[in-house]
């Protein structure tokens, strides 16, 4: 059975459009805030570990 690009595109678009109304703006804002906090913490821990390993080499 062959699937063409229009069938895949239609399926993906339909799935996206059926999920879209269920996503609340509060969920999007919460996700953005958590992503920012996670990135800041990850960057900070990376710098701390780099500093700790650098000071142990001396």
N, C-alpha and C positions, 0 to 999 in steps of 0.2 A: 504494500500500500504506500503510495507516494503522497507526501504532504507538500503543498506548495507554500510560497512565502505569504500569500494573501490569507491563507487559512491560519498560519501562525500569527500573523499580525492581527487578524480579527479576534483570535482567541486571547492574545495578550491585551489588546485594547479593551475587550469586553470585561476581562478580569479586573483590569485597572479601574475602569469606570464603575464597576459594581462595588469595588472596595472604597472608592473615593468618598462617597457620602457618609461612610461609617467612620471616617477619620475626623476626629474633632480638632479644632484649632488649639485647644488646651493640650492635647496629646502631642501635637507638633511642637509647641512651645516648650513643653516639658522635655521632650527628646532633644531639642536643640540645647537647652540649658545643661542637661546631663552630659551631652557630648562635649560641650565646652569645658565643664568641670573635669571630665575624664581626661581630656587632652592636656589640661593644665597639670593635673596630678601626675600623669604619665611622663610629661616633660620634666617636671620637678624631680621625680624619682630617678629618671635617667641622668640628670645632672648630678644629683647626690651620689649615685653609684659611681659615676665617672670620677667625681672628686675623691671618693673614698678609695677607689682602686688606684688612682694617681698618687695619693698620699702614701699608700702602702708600698709602692714601688721605690720610693726614695729611701 
